[in-house]
Amino acid sequence: MIPALYTGLARTVGRWRQHYLGIDRRLPITTLMVVAGLAMLASGVGYTVTWRAHSNAQRIHALRTRNDIDNLQALYLSANADFLEGLGTARVASYAWPVPRVGAAVRCFRRLQAKYANDPEGTAAIQLLRDETARWSWQLAQIAVNARLAGGRASVDSVKLLEANRLLAQIATQLDDRRQVQTEILRSESDSANQHMAIEGIVLALTGMAACVLLGYAFLAHYRAGLARQRVHLIEAENERRFREYFDNHPLPMLIFDIDTLEIITANLAAEPQYGYSRNELCARDMPSLYAPADVPAFLHDLRSLREAGTLSGAAGVCRHRRDNGSTLYVDLSYHLLTYARREACFITAIDVTEKIEARKRLLAQARRDDLTGLPNRVTLHELVDQAIRDQREFALLFMDIDHFKDVNDSLGHGAGDRLLREAAQRLSRCVSAGGTVTRYGGDEFVAMLTRPHQDGRLTALLGHIGHAFETPVQIDDMQLRVQMSIGVVCYPEDGADAEALLKHADLAMYQVKTRGRNGVERFKQTLASAADQRIALSRRLRDAVEHHAFELAYQPQVDVRSHRVSGVEALIRWRDPEFGSVSPATFIPIAEENGMIGPMGEWVLRTACAQARQWERDLPGMRMSVNVSPRQLARPDFADTVRRALASSELAPNLLELEITEGALVAPGALPTLRALGEIGVSIAIDDFGTGYSSLSYLRTFHADRLKIDMSFVRGIGASRADEAIIRAILALARSLGFQIVAEGVERGDQLAFLTQYGCPVVQGFLFSAALPAEQIPRCVANLSKLSLEHARHSNKTAAPEQTSRAI
């Protein structure tokens, strides 16, 4: 806007200059022709010129004074309009007197005071007007402050507004009076001029009609030229004034520099704080000094391209400039070519966008880093992998997942889980040497990228370092956690052609470790991809099975070692699919948990088991039915109602139903209210696989379960592991001390039964007595077990071949 204004005014001045200077050139030389006439008219012309000069001065003085008064009236009207608009739109502050408007008013008052310097009455009137203007501006500011404090709606003190309006009316009246005075002066001067013209005619007639034409022609020609030059100068001065006013007071930093010498010609006030130089210091510099040395060639190239293209204005985009202290700032440059002070120049606007650029850099950095661990995130990993593939560099990816991390979150809280993740990130970072990167992929998953994995056994060494790093337990508050990792490994280019395929295959390899029992390393094989496809197909078939209840229940007896009586059975789900055949629960139950099918599946198991227990109650009275409950089922707030419905529909007594939960489910958030509700129903609770999870004994004190089940992994260690035997004795002692009943799972050998009997385990289940059987075979199994003696069972187990025993699922 400012360059366009300056250019337009300059063109106007040029047209006037050309027109009137042309008149000067066309004037004939009449000096010799009018010498006599000049002598004759010297006295009369001198008188006339003197009077006209005085009259012109008086009229110009009056016109300028009235112009200043008109300008003040316009400023007051604009200020009042902006003030009222600000109140109508509930702006935060009044916009009645912005800086440019205040500057214009101050200049008007200064000129008026100078013009009335010899008029005490006029000087007093102007001073009064100035004081009332200040008071009116203060009143508007007070009204705006009160309106702002009233909130988003315009709320104005009507009394103060009325006072401001009255004062404005007084100001307007005074301005009208001053204007009327100037109008009268102009009218008087005009009348006086008319009268004097008659006198001039008489004087000129008396001095001689012969010289009148020549002198009049010469005088008028020179007079017109003088007026034209005066008008040109006035326009030039007004042009410069308006430009300087806009330029100096504009809030955006602006510079004008010579495009030939690159010297800075001028700068506005806003440029001083941005660059740290005063205006004089800026004018003593050149444009390259505002750029970093490395950016100067680009600036010169852009300037040369600009001149060659012939465009007058445009945008140069974001550039780097330097402040006086050497710091860098980013500016958004726009330019306009013009002629300034008779020099070919370039006008630039330099908006400081440093904060925006720095904020963008911070956001980009945050987008590439994980907030919790400080490691590079998934976005960075994909970039690194893609770059390595483009460079055709060999590398390996280690997809790592913390085993049982969910149990930590459930039992100790998410804060403890976060601390565990940070500690794991630090240890993994220390393991990876130069040429490798550790990233947090998401959740409890980390991915390490290692370049040149086959060189000097780098991959094997890294896996060894990781295993060694997690041998030391992680201290979380007063608890030590032994962290284990499941790791899937892929190598480029053998195991995938792009990042997506490599990470997918690494995840499959890691999942294979999970299915084998966790805490291990697996290199991707193509068979794993086939297994993943099969898993997807199995998930689809499982969903159909859930919808159509295509499952069966098998029941494994729980035997009282003292009475040899079957005290209860555990319901175990079985699935035989037409396409996949018999599918192990260890395969389809995790799929059901992942895909949200465990809820309806578990509800079907509960209803079916309760109905079967009620059916047996007449022939097998008092036999307890144990049903496994998933943590996801227990987390549902309506689970207690589900149990009530199953008991009501089957008419089974609540004391004959036992629900088996894991330790992780026991300590999960929200589990205790549900367990207490189940206790109020009369259902008994057993803690399954006790001692294998992240135990919290305080929960056993808070919620008293009815039964503990010793996990089969400890039972298998009887006779082979003193540690397992010690754990079993400790669990039995704990159960007796706290009043828990206890069951040992997976009893397959006579020595296991003898050990458990010796240390007071009352109830066992396992292949030593019976595998899991269909419902119709349970009555006969119960009858047969009642006939057998305990010694006969032990003798039968000792003579049985080890390969004939297996674990019940």
C-alpha positions in Angstrom: 0.0 0.0 0.0 2.7 2.5 1.0 4.9 1.9 -2.1 1.8 2.2 -4.4 0.9 5.5 -2.7 4.4 6.9 -3.0 4.6 5.9 -6.7 1.2 7.3 -7.6 2.0 10.7 -6.0 5.3 10.8 -7.8 3.7 10.3 -11.1 1.2 13.1 -10.5 4.1 15.4 -9.6 5.9 14.4 -12.8 2.9 15.2 -15.0 2.4 18.7 -13.5 6.2 19.4 -13.8 6.2 18.4 -17.5 3.1 20.5 -18.3 4.2 23.7 -16.7 7.9 23.5 -17.6 6.7 23.2 -21.2 4.9 26.5 -20.7 8.1 28.1 -19.6 9.9 26.9 -22.7 7.1 28.4 -25.0 7.3 31.8 -23.4 8.8 34.3 -26.0 11.6 36.6 -25.1 9.9 40.0 -24.8 12.4 41.8 -22.7 13.4 44.3 -25.4 9.8 44.8 -26.4 8.6 45.8 -23.0 11.5 47.8 -21.7 9.7 51.0 -22.2 6.5 49.5 -20.8 8.3 48.2 -17.8 9.7 51.6 -17.1 6.2 53.2 -17.4 4.5 50.5 -15.4 7.3 50.0 -12.8 5.6 51.9 -10.1 2.1 50.6 -10.8 3.2 47.0 -11.3 5.3 47.2 -8.2 2.4 48.4 -6.2 0.1 45.7 -7.7 2.5 42.8 -7.2 3.2 43.9 -3.6 -0.5 44.0 -2.8 -1.3 40.7 -4.5 1.6 39.0 -2.7 0.2 40.2 0.6 -3.4 39.2 -0.4 -2.2 35.8 -1.6 -0.4 35.3 1.6 -3.4 36.2 3.6 -5.7 33.9 1.6 -3.2 31.0 1.7 -2.9 31.5 5.5 -6.7 31.5 5.8 -7.1 28.5 3.5 -4.5 26.5 5.4 -6.0 27.5 8.7 -9.5 26.4 7.6 -8.0 23.2 6.1 -6.4 22.3 9.5 -9.8 23.0 11.2 -11.5 20.8 8.6 -8.9 18.1 9.2 -9.5 18.3 13.0 -13.3 18.0 12.4 -12.7 14.9 10.3 -10.4 13.4 12.9 -13.0 13.9 15.7 -15.7 12.4 13.5 -13.5 9.4 12.7 -12.5 9.0 16.4 -16.1 9.2 17.5 -17.2 6.7 14.8 -14.4 4.2 15.7 -15.2 4.5 19.4 -18.9 3.8 18.8 -18.0 0.9 16.5 -15.7 -0.5 19.1 -18.4 -0.4 21.8 -20.9 -1.9 19.4 -18.7 -4.9 18.8 -17.6 -5.3 22.4 -13.9 -4.8 21.5 -11.3 -5.2 24.3 -10.2 -1.6 24.0 -11.2 1.7 22.4 -9.8 2.3 18.9 -10.8 6.1 18.9 -7.3 7.5 18.9 -4.7 5.2 17.3 -1.2 6.5 17.0 -1.4 7.9 13.4 -4.6 9.8 14.3 -3.1 11.2 17.4 0.0 12.3 15.3 -2.2 14.0 12.7 -4.2 15.9 15.4 -0.9 17.0 17.1 0.4 18.3 13.9 -2.8 20.2 13.2 -2.7 21.8 16.6 0.9 22.8 16.2 0.2 24.5 12.9 -2.9 26.3 14.3 -0.9 27.6 17.3 1.8 28.8 14.9 -0.7 30.6 12.8 -2.4 32.2 15.8 0.9 33.1 17.4 0.2 36.9 17.0 -3.5 36.5 18.0 -3.9 36.1 21.8 -7.6 35.3 21.4 -7.0 32.7 18.7 -4.1 31.2 20.7 -6.3 30.9 23.8 -9.1 29.3 21.7 -6.8 26.8 20.2 -5.3 25.9 23.6 -8.8 25.5 25.1 -9.7 23.3 22.1 -6.6 21.2 22.7 -7.3 20.8 26.4 -10.9 19.8 25.7 -9.7 17.3 23.1 -7.4 15.7 25.7 -10.2 15.6 28.2 -12.6 14.1 25.6 -10.0 11.4 24.7 -9.6 10.5 28.4 -13.4 10.2 28.8 -13.5 7.8 25.8 -10.7 5.8 27.2 -12.5 5.5 30.6 -15.8 4.5 28.9 -13.9 1.9 26.8 -12.2 0.5 30.0 -15.5 0.2 31.7 -17.1 -1.4 28.7 -14.2 -3.9 28.5 -14.5 -4.9 32.1 -18.2 -5.7 31.6 -17.4 -8.8 29.5 -18.2 -9.9 26.0 -21.3 -7.5 25.7 -21.2 -3.8 25.3 -22.0 -2.2 28.7 -21.5 1.5 28.8 -21.8 4.1 31.6 -24.5 6.3 30.0 -23.7 9.3 32.3 -20.0 9.3 31.2 -21.1 8.8 27.6 -23.5 11.8 27.8 -20.7 13.9 29.3 -18.4 12.8 26.4 -21.0 13.7 23.8 -21.6 17.1 25.4 -17.9 17.8 25.4 -17.7 16.7 21.7 -20.5 19.1 20.9 -18.6 21.9 22.6 -15.5 21.0 20.6 -17.6 20.9 17.4 -19.1 24.3 18.2 -15.6 25.8 18.8 -14.4 24.4 15.5 -17.4 25.8 13.7 -16.7 29.2 15.2 -13.0 29.1 14.2 -14.0 28.0 10.7 -16.6 30.8 10.4 -13.9 33.2 11.3 -11.6 31.9 8.6 -14.5 32.0 6.1 -15.2 35.6 7.0 -11.5 36.4 6.5 -11.5 34.8 3.1 -14.7 36.6 2.1 -13.2 39.9 3.3 -10.0 39.2 1.4 -12.0 38.4 -1.7 -14.0 41.6 -1.4 -10.9 43.6 -0.9 -9.3 42.0 -3.9 -12.3 42.9 -6.0 -12.1 46.5 -4.9 -8.4 46.6 -5.6 -8.8 45.2 -9.1 -10.7 48.3 -10.0 -7.9 50.4 -8.6 -5.3 48.4 -10.6 -7.3 49.0 -13.8 -7.1 52.7 -13.2 -3.4 52.7 -12.4 -2.6 50.6 -15.4 -4.7 52.7 -17.7 -2.9 55.8 -16.5 0.5 54.3 -17.0 -0.2 53.7 -20.7 -2.4 51.6 -22.8 0.5 50.8 -25.2 2.5 48.8 -22.6 -0.5 47.2 -21.0 -0.8 44.3 -23.5 2.9 43.4 -23.4 3.3 43.8 -19.7 0.1 41.9 -19.0 1.2 39.1 -21.3 4.6 38.8 -19.7 3.3 39.1 -16.2 0.5 36.6 -16.7 2.9 34.1 -18.3 5.4 34.3 -15.5 2.7 34.4 -12.9 1.2 31.1 -14.2 4.6 29.5 -14.3 5.2 30.6 -10.7 1.9 29.2 -9.6 2.6 25.9 -11.4 6.0 25.6 -9.8 4.5 26.4 -6.4 1.9 23.8 -6.9 4.5 21.2 -7.9 6.5 21.9 -4.8 3.4 21.7 -2.6 2.4 18.4 -4.2 6.0 17.1 -3.7 6.0 18.2 -0.1 2.6 16.7 0.6 3.7 13.5 -1.1 6.8 13.3 1.0 4.8 14.2 4.2 2.1 11.6 3.6 4.7 8.9 2.7 6.8 9.7 5.8 3.8 9.7 8.0 2.7 6.3 6.8 6.2 4.9 6.6 7.4 6.1 10.0 4.2 5.1 12.0 3.5 1.8 10.3 3.7 -1.1 12.8 5.5 -3.4 10.4 9.3 -3.0 10.0 10.2 -1.4 6.7 13.4 -0.6 4.9 14.3 1.2 1.6 17.7 0.5 0.0 19.5 1.5 -3.2 19.4 -1.5 -5.6 22.7 -0.4 -7.1 24.8 0.2 -4.1 22.7 -1.9 -1.7 23.0 1.0 0.9 20.0 1.4 3.2 18.5 4.8 2.5 15.9 4.9 5.3 14.1 2.7 7.8 10.9 3.2 9.9 10.6 3.2 13.6 9.4 -0.4 13.8 12.6 -1.7 12.3 14.7 -0.4 15.2 13.6 -2.8 17.9 13.5 -5.7 15.4 17.1 -5.4 14.3 18.5 -3.7 17.5 19.9 -0.7 15.5 18.8 2.9 15.6 17.5 4.4 12.3 20.8 6.3 11.8 22.8 3.1 12.4 20.6 1.2 9.9 21.1 4.0 7.3 24.9 3.6 7.8 24.8 -0.1 6.8 24.0 -2.0 3.7 21.6 -4.9 3.1 24.2 -7.7 3.0 25.2 -6.8 6.6 21.7 -7.8 7.7 22.2 -11.3 6.3 24.4 -14.2 7.5 27.5 -14.5 5.3 26.2 -17.8 3.9 22.9 -16.2 2.8 24.3 -13.2 1.0 24.9 -14.9 -2.4 21.2 -16.1 -2.4 20.1 -12.5 -1.6 22.1 -11.1 -4.4 20.8 -13.8 -6.8 17.2 -13.0 -5.8 17.7 -9.3 -6.3 19.3 -9.8 -9.7 16.4 -12.1 -10.8 14.0 -9.5 -9.6 15.5 -6.8 -11.7 15.8 -9.0 -14.7 12.2 -10.2 -14.5 10.9 -6.6 -14.5 8.3 -7.1 -11.8 7.7 -4.2 -9.5 6.4 -6.0 -6.5 6.1 -9.5 -5.0 7.0 -11.7 -2.1 10.5 -13.1 -1.4 9.3 -15.6 1.3 11.0 -16.3 4.6 14.7 -15.3 4.9 17.2 -15.3 7.7 18.4 -11.9 9.0 20.8 -10.9 11.8 20.3 -8.6 14.7 22.9 -6.3 16.1 24.0 -9.0 18.7 24.5 -11.5 15.9 21.4 -13.6 16.7 19.3 -14.9 13.8 15.7 -13.9 13.1 13.4 -15.2 10.4 11.6 -12.5 8.4 8.8 -12.8 5.8 9.9 -10.4 3.1 7.8 -8.5 0.5 9.3 -6.0 -1.9 8.4 -3.1 -4.2 10.7 -1.3 -6.7 10.4 2.5 -6.8 12.3 5.7 -7.2 13.0 7.3 -3.8 15.1 10.5 -3.3 16.0 10.4 -7.0 17.5 6.9 -6.6 16.4 3.6 -7.9 15.4 1.8 -4.7 13.7 -1.3 -3.3 11.1 -1.0 -0.6 10.9 -4.1 1.6 8.6 -5.1 4.5 10.2 -7.5 6.9 7.8 -9.3 9.2 9.4 -11.1 12.1 8.2 -14.8 12.0 11.0 -16.2 14.2 8.6 -17.4 16.9 6.4 -19.1 14.4 9.4 -20.8 12.7 10.9 -21.9 16.1 7.5 -23.2 17.2 7.2 -25.2 14.0 10.7 -26.6 14.6 9.7 -27.6 18.1 6.5 -29.3 16.9 8.5 -31.2 14.2 11.0 -32.3 16.9 8.2 -33.4 19.2 6.5 -35.3 16.4 9.7 -37.3 16.0 10.3 -38.0 19.7 8.4 -40.0 22.3 7.4 -37.8 25.2 7.7 -40.5 27.9 11.0 -42.1 27.1 12.7 -39.4 25.0 13.5 -42.0 22.3 12.8 -41.5 18.6 9.3 -42.6 17.8 7.6 -44.6 15.1 7.7 -41.8 12.6 11.5 -41.5 13.0 11.9 -45.3 12.7 10.0 -45.4 9.4 12.2 -42.5 8.1 15.4 -44.3 9.1 14.3 -47.6 7.6 13.2 -45.9 4.3 16.5 -44.0 4.1 18.5 -47.2 4.7 16.5 -49.0 2.0 17.1 -46.1 -0.5 20.8 -46.3 0.3 20.8 -50.1 -0.1 22.4 -50.6 3.3 22.0 -53.8 5.2 20.4 -53.6 8.6 18.5 -55.6 11.2 15.3 -54.7 13.2 14.8 -56.1 16.7 11.1 -55.9 17.6 11.0 -56.0 21.4 8.0 -56.4 23.7 8.1 -56.3 27.5 6.6 -59.6 28.9 3.7 -59.3 31.4 3.8 -55.5 31.1 0.0 -55.3 31.4 0.2 -57.1 34.7 2.5 -54.3 36.0 0.0 -51.7 34.9 -2.9 -53.5 36.4 -1.2 -54.4 39.7 1.0 -51.4 40.3 -0.6 -48.7 38.3 0.2 -46.7 35.2 2.8 -44.6 37.0 4.8 -47.7 37.8 4.4 -48.8 34.2 5.7 -45.5 32.9 8.8 -45.7 35.2 9.4 -49.3 33.9 9.2 -48.1 30.3 11.7 -45.3 31.0 14.1 -47.6 32.7 13.8 -50.1 29.8 14.4 -47.3 27.3 17.6 -46.3 29.1 19.0 -49.8 29.3 18.2 -50.5 25.6 19.9 -47.2 24.6 23.0 -48.2 26.5 23.1 -51.6 24.7 23.0 -50.1 21.2 26.4 -48.9 20.1 27.3 -46.6 17.1 25.4 -47.6 14.0 22.2 -48.4 15.9 19.1 -46.7 17.0 16.5 -47.6 19.6 12.9 -46.3 19.1 9.7 -46.6 21.1 7.2 -48.1 18.7 4.2 -47.8 20.9 2.9 -49.1 24.3 5.5 -51.5 25.7 7.1 -52.2 22.3 10.6 -51.0 21.3 12.4 -51.4 18.0 16.2 -51.4 17.7 17.7 -50.8 14.2 21.2 -52.1 13.7 23.3 -51.4 10.6 25.8 -53.9 9.3 24.3 -56.7 11.5 26.4 -59.5 10.1 29.7 -57.7 10.5 31.8 -59.1 13.4 28.8 -60.7 14.9 27.2 -57.3 15.8 23.6 -58.7 15.9 24.6 -61.6 18.2 26.5 -59.2 20.4 23.6 -56.8 20.7 21.2 -59.6 21.7 23.7 -60.7 24.3 24.0 -57.1 25.6 20.2 -56.8 25.8 19.8 -60.1 27.7 22.6 -59.0 30.1 21.1 -55.5 30.6 17.9 -57.0 32.0 19.4 -59.5 34.3 19.3 -56.8 37.0 15.8 -56.3 38.4 14.1 -52.9 37.9 13.4 -51.2 41.2 9.9 -49.6 41.3 9.2 -48.1 44.7 9.8 -50.9 47.2 9.3 -53.6 44.6 11.9 -55.3 42.4 10.6 -56.4 39.0 12.5 -58.9 36.8 11.9 -57.7 33.3 12.0 -60.1 30.4 11.8 -59.4 26.7 10.2 -61.2 23.7 12.3 -60.2 20.6 11.5 -60.7 17.0 14.4 -60.2 14.5 14.3 -59.4 10.8 17.1 -58.5 8.4 17.1 -56.4 5.2 16.9 -57.4 2.4 16.3 -61.0 3.3 13.1 -60.6 5.3 11.3 -57.8 3.5 11.5 -55.1 0.8 10.0 -52.2 2.7 9.5 -50.8 6.2 5.9 -52.1 6.4 6.8 -55.6 5.5 9.9 -55.7 7.7 8.0 -54.4 10.8 5.1 -56.8 10.2 7.5 -59.8 9.9 9.4 -58.7 13.0 6.1 -58.4 14.9 5.2 -61.9 13.8 8.5 -63.3 15.0 8.0 -61.5 18.4 4.5 -63.0 18.6 6.0 -66.4 18.0 8.2 -65.9 21.1 5.1 -65.0 23.1 3.3 -68.1 22.1 6.3 -70.2 23.1 6.2 -68.8 26.6 7.9 -65.4 26.2 11.4 -64.3 27.2 13.3 -65.3 24.0 14.4 -64.4 20.5 13.0 -65.5 17.2 14.3 -64.8 13.7 11.6 -64.4 11.1 10.8 -67.3 8.9 8.4 -67.3 6.0 6.3 -70.0 7.8 5.5 -67.4 10.4 3.7 -65.3 7.8 1.7 -68.3 6.8 0.9 -68.8 10.5 -0.3 -65.2 10.7 -2.6 -65.8 7.7 -3.9 -68.9 9.4 -4.4 -66.9 12.6 -6.6 -64.4 10.7 -8.6 -67.2 9.2 -8.9 -68.9 12.6 -10.1 -65.6 14.1 -12.8 -65.4 11.4 -13.9 -69.0 12.1 -13.8 -68.4 15.9 -16.2 -65.5 15.5 -18.7 -67.8 13.7 -18.3 -70.3 16.5 -19.0 -67.7 19.1 -22.2 -66.6 17.3 -23.4 -70.2 16.9 -22.1 -71.5 20.3 -20.0 -74.2 18.5 -18.1 -75.2 21.6 -18.1 -78.0 24.1 -17.2 -78.3 27.8 -14.9 -80.9 29.3 -14.7 -81.4 33.0 -11.6 -82.4 35.1 -12.2 -83.8 38.5 -10.7 -82.3 41.7 -10.0 -85.1 44.2 -9.8 -84.9 48.0 -6.7 -86.9 48.9 -8.1 -87.9 52.3 -11.5 -89.2 51.3 -10.7 -90.1 47.7 -13.9 -88.3 46.9 -14.4 -86.0 43.9 -15.1 -82.6 45.5 -15.6 -80.7 42.3 -14.8 -80.3 38.7 -13.2 -77.6 36.6 -15.0 -76.7 33.4 -12.6 -76.5 30.4 -13.7 -75.2 27.0 -13.1 -77.2 23.8 -13.5 -76.3 20.1 -13.6 -78.6 17.2 -13.8 -76.6 13.9 -14.9 -78.3 10.6 -12.0 -76.6 8.8 -9.2 -76.6 11.4 -10.2 -79.6 13.4 -9.6 -79.6 17.2 -8.1 -76.3 18.2 -6.3 -75.9 21.5 -7.6 -73.4 24.0 -4.1 -72.0 24.2 -4.5 -71.0 20.6 -8.1 -69.7 20.4 -8.5 -68.1 23.8 -5.8 -65.4 23.3 -7.5 -64.7 19.9 -10.8 -64.3 21.6 -9.3 -61.9 24.2 -7.6 -59.8 21.5 -10.8 -59.5 19.3 -13.3 -58.9 22.1 -15.0 -62.3 21.8 -14.1 -63.5 25.3 -17.1 -61.8 26.8 -19.9 -63.7 25.0 -17.7 -66.9 25.0 -17.2 -66.7 28.8 -20.9 -66.0 29.3 -21.8 -69.2 27.3 -19.3 -71.2 29.4 -20.8 -69.9 32.6 -24.4 -70.7 31.6 -23.6 -74.1 30.3 -21.5 -75.1 33.3 -24.2 -73.9 35.8 -26.8 -75.9 33.9 -24.6 -79.0 33.9 -23.9 -78.7 37.6 -27.6 -78.4 38.3 -28.2 -81.5 36.2 -25.6 -83.5 38.3 -26.9 -82.2 41.6 -29.3 -85.1 42.1 -26.8 -87.9 41.4 -23.6 -86.1 42.5 -24.8 -83.9 45.4 -22.5 -81.2 46.7 -20.1 -81.3 43.8 -18.6 -77.9 43.1 -18.3 -76.4 39.6 -15.2 -74.3 38.9 -15.4 -71.9 35.9 -12.4 -69.8 34.7 -13.1 -66.1 34.3 -11.1 -63.9 32.0 -9.8 -60.5 33.4 -11.8 -58.8 30.6 -15.0 -60.5 31.9 -14.2 -59.4 35.5 -13.6 -55.8 34.4 -17.2 -55.5 33.0 -19.3 -53.6 35.6 -22.3 -55.9 34.8 -20.4 -59.2 35.4 -22.1 -59.8 38.8 -25.5 -59.5 37.1 -24.3 -62.0 34.4 -23.5 -64.5 37.2 -26.9 -63.9 38.8 -28.7 -64.6 35.6 -26.7 -67.8 35.0 -27.5 -69.1 38.5 -31.2 -68.1 38.2 -31.7 -69.7 34.8 -30.1 -73.0 36.0 -31.5 -72.8 39.5 -28.0 -73.7 40.8 -27.2 -73.0 44.4 -24.5 -70.2 44.5 -22.3 -72.2 47.0 -21.8 -74.8 44.2 -20.3 -72.3 41.8 -16.6 -71.4 42.0 -15.0 -68.7 39.8 -11.3 -69.0 39.1 -9.5 -65.7 38.4 -5.8 -64.9 38.0 -3.7 -62.7 40.2 -3.6 -60.0 37.5 -7.4 -59.9 37.5 -7.5 -59.7 41.3 -5.4 -56.5 41.4 -6.9 -54.9 38.3 -8.6 -51.5 38.8 -12.3 -51.9 39.7 -12.0 -55.7 40.4 -12.6 -55.5 44.2 -16.1 -54.1 44.0 -17.1 -56.8 41.5 -15.5 -59.5 43.6 -17.3 -58.3 46.7 -20.6 -58.3 44.8 -19.9 -61.9 43.8 -19.2 -62.7 47.4 -22.5 -61.3 48.4 -24.2 -63.6 45.9 -22.6 -66.6 47.6 -20.2 -67.6 44.9 -16.7 -68.8 46.0 -13.5 -67.3 44.4 -10.3 -69.2 43.6 -7.1 -67.6 42.6 -5.7 -69.6 39.7 -2.0 -70.1 38.9 -1.1 -68.5 42.2 2.5 -67.4 42.4 3.1 -67.0 38.7 2.0 -63.3 38.2 2.9 -60.0 39.8 1.6 -60.9 43.2 0.4 -58.3 45.7 -0.2 -60.0 49.1 -1.9 -56.8 50.3 -4.8 -57.7 48.0 -5.1 -61.1 49.7 -5.5 -59.2 52.9 -8.0 -56.8 51.5 -10.1 -59.4 49.6 -10.2 -62.8 51.2 -10.5 -65.4 48.4 -11.8 -68.9 49.2 -9.2 -71.0 47.4 -5.6 -70.8 46.0 -4.6 -73.0 43.1 -0.9 -74.0 42.9 0.2 -73.7 39.3 1.3 -76.8 37.5 4.7 -75.3 36.7 5.6 -75.6 40.4 4.1 -79.1 40.6 6.3 -80.3 37.7 9.4 -79.2 39.6 8.7 -81.6 42.5 11.7 -83.9 42.7 13.7 -81.8 40.3 13.8 -78.3 41.7 14.3 -77.4 45.3 13.1 -73.9 44.5 9.8 -75.1 43.2 9.4 -77.4 46.2 10.2 -74.4 48.5 7.6 -72.3 46.8 4.9 -75.0 47.1 5.7 -75.3 50.9 5.5 -71.5 51.2 2.1 -71.4 49.4 0.7 -74.2 51.6 1.9 -72.4 54.8 0.5 -69.1 53.6 -2.9 -70.7 52.8 -3.1 -72.4 56.2 -2.1 -69.1 58.0 -4.7 -67.0 56.1 -7.4 -69.7 56.1 -7.5 -70.4 52.4 -8.5 -73.8 50.9 -6.0 -75.0 48.3 -5.8 -77.1 45.1 -2.7 -78.3 43.3 -3.0 -78.5 39.5 -1.2 -80.8 37.1 -0.5 -83.8 39.4 0.8 -86.5 37.0 3.1 -88.6 39.1 2.9 -90.5 42.4 5.9 -88.7 43.9 4.2 -85.4 43.2 1.1 -86.6 45.0 3.2 -87.9 47.9 5.0 -84.6 48.3 1.7 -82.6 48.3 0.1 -85.0 50.7 3.1 -84.8 53.1 2.9 -81.0 53.3 -0.9 -80.9 53.7 -2.3 -80.2 50.3 -5.9 -81.4 50.6 -7.2 -81.4 47.0 -5.4 -82.2 43.7 -6.3 -82.5 40.0 -4.4 -83.9 37.1 -3.8 -86.8 34.8 -2.8 -89.0 37.7 -6.5 -89.3 38.4 -8.3 -88.2 35.2 -8.0 -86.1 32.1 -10.8 -83.6 31.3 -13.9 -85.6 30.3 -17.2 -85.0 28.5 -20.1 -84.4 30.8 -21.7 -87.8 30.3 -18.5 -89.6 31.5 -18.1 -87.7 34.7 -20.6 -89.8 36.8 -18.8 -93.0 35.9 -15.4 -91.4 36.6 -16.6 -90.3 40.0 -17.8 -93.8 40.8 -14.5 -95.4 39.7 -12.4 -92.9 41.7 -14.4 -93.6 44.8 -13.6 -97.3 44.4 -9.9 -96.8 43.9 -7.6 -96.5 46.9 -4.9 -93.8 47.1 -2.2 -96.4 47.2 -3.5 -98.1 44.1 -3.5 -94.7 42.3 0.2 -94.2 43.4 1.2 -97.7 42.3 -0.5 -97.3 38.9 1.3 -94.0 38.4 4.8 -95.5 39.2 4.3 -98.3 36.7 3.0 -96.1 34.0 5.3 -94.9 31.2 6.2 -91.2 31.4 5.2 -90.7 27.8 1.6 -91.8 28.6 1.0 -88.7 30.8 0.4 -85.3 29.5 -0.9 -82.0 30.8 -4.6 -81.1 30.8 -5.5 -77.7 29.3 
